Amino acid sequence: MIAFLIYKLILCVVVFAISLGIAAYSTLWERKLSALLQDRVGPDRAGPFGLLQPLADGGKMFFKEEIIPNVSNRFLFVLGPSLVMLTALMTGAVIPWTKDIYVNGHLYSMQITDINIGVLYLFGVVSVGVYGIMIGGWASNNKYALLGAIRASSQMISYEIAMGIAVIALIITSGGTLSLREIVEQQDAGLANIVWQPLGFIIFFVCALAETNRAPFDLPECEAELVGGYHTEYSSMKLGLFLFAEYINMFISSAVMSAFYFGGYNFPFAHELYDALGLHDGSKWIAIIGFGAYFTKIAIFISVFMWIRWTLPRFRYDQLMKLGWRVLLPLSLLNLAITVVVEFIRGNITF
Amino acid sequence: MLGYTITQWLFGILSFLSIMFALMVVFSRNPVNSVLYLVLTFFCIAGHYLLLNAQFLAVVHIVVYAGAIMVLFLFIIMLMNLNEDTEPQRTWITKIIAGIAGGMLLFVLVGSLKGTEQLGLASYGSSQIGLVKNLGKVLFSEFLFPFEIASVLLLAALVGAIMIGKKEIK
């Protein structure tokens, strides 16, 4: 019992550290990538190739003066960014990071918890994440912040629907399981889900962009109209939490997309490779190779997120709503109908 | 621990919290705080579902009520900018009448509950009905008709909301 608790605790700390580390270095990578796209050099002063830049940025955030507006609701003002950060970190709990490892005859799963409603858990946490932004924006007692918060929450609610229906189609394809682990394992045996769900993936990807408030869906913090959006009044590390949570969300949604549509820690010809290397199930090398494959996919997704941000201009608000309700929602319903027919022909659904 | 199991402790704590938050919904002066307390109440109720081994219901409860419906509530209240200053002052007559009416309702509720038979504690833990697979099977076989009727009801509400929301009907 104690050993189990320690192992889970270590796993939690590792996932926590990885989420924060990836988020920190995503900020650097974002600046480097934008520099590349705009033919600049990007940050290169702090350490070799600017590798210490995230530390410098973090330090700067901590040492800045913290301002809480007099007219704001102090408790809710602090609660807002904390809630955003909390929900961003909570999502990592159900993601299967790599294959199980045998140590001294015990099987250790590399997933904090494998609940049988993992997909719904993700949706639950994401939908609660809206409160952080809304509370923060309202408690600032500032018109721009309130408008930003309302934009953010209406955007997130609108895109959650299309995303949910896209995921229903995915769940039908992967044999009706809601556990992320089973979804990934099932792609080990067959093809990756992207083969059966190309349209579903595109819908999910667009919705993920909107849910993480990334460009071209970054209307909540649209600086041309709303000064800074929901975090206008925030300074110091509380602003840092808002910005940082966005990067963690990006990391987690990349991880979820890789798990849902690209097989997570599986990759083509994995078994042939393991056989050639003479590795058996439960070996730590398989886990490490799988982890590497998973993080390569995640890195590619994060880069695509950034590439899109530095390429596309921002939507207008009415265009955003039209895209969500009149394009993505009908498309996702169509995708669901097609999926049911295809799966019936494949013989995965019986009546 | 004091002769109670962990489940009983959790049940006690959760019940205390849900009743406390539910009371705070009514007592807080600021409508935004009321909504936030209501969200906390929903979380406590989701906790009760978890104790009953109904994980699906718990998560759906959070996604639908806390994640969607209450966000819209919060939305409207934030946009209307309600606060203590704009709240209408009530005279003592309204307060007395409200007190009497509320007391009567409590009286009726207590009376009706007293008449019902005490149901035995459901043996949680062993029950698997709350899991998605079992729930789905029951909903789509035994309770198919009520389930479909409920969806028609939702559809009617949807159409009604759109009709009210439209500025002009062509």
Chai-1 contact restraints between the chains, C-beta under 6 A:
chainA,res_idxA,chainB,res_idxB,connection_type,confidence,min_distance_angstrom,max_distance_angstrom,comment,restraint_id
A,I117,B,Q55,contact,1.0,0.0,6.0,A-B,restraint_1
A,I117,B,F56,contact,1.0,0.0,6.0,A-B,restraint_2
A,I117,B,V59,contact,1.0,0.0,6.0,A-B,restraint_3
A,L120,B,V59,contact,1.0,0.0,6.0,A-B,restraint_4
A,F123,B,V63,contact,1.0,0.0,6.0,A-B,restraint_5
A,G124,B,V59,contact,1.0,0.0,6.0,A-B,restraint_6
A,G124,B,I62,contact,1.0,0.0,6.0,A-B,restraint_7
A,G124,B,V63,contact,1.0,0.0,6.0,A-B,restraint_8
A,S127,B,V63,contact,1.0,0.0,6.0,A-B,restraint_9
A,S127,B,G67,contact,1.0,0.0,6.0,A-B,restraint_10
A,V128,B,G67,contact,1.0,0.0,6.0,A-B,restraint_11
A,V130,B,V71,contact,1.0,0.0,6.0,A-B,restraint_12
A,M134,B,L74,contact,1.0,0.0,6.0,A-B,restraint_13
A,W138,B,M78,contact,1.0,0.0,6.0,A-B,restraint_14
A,S153,B,V71,contact,1.0,0.0,6.0,A-B,restraint_15
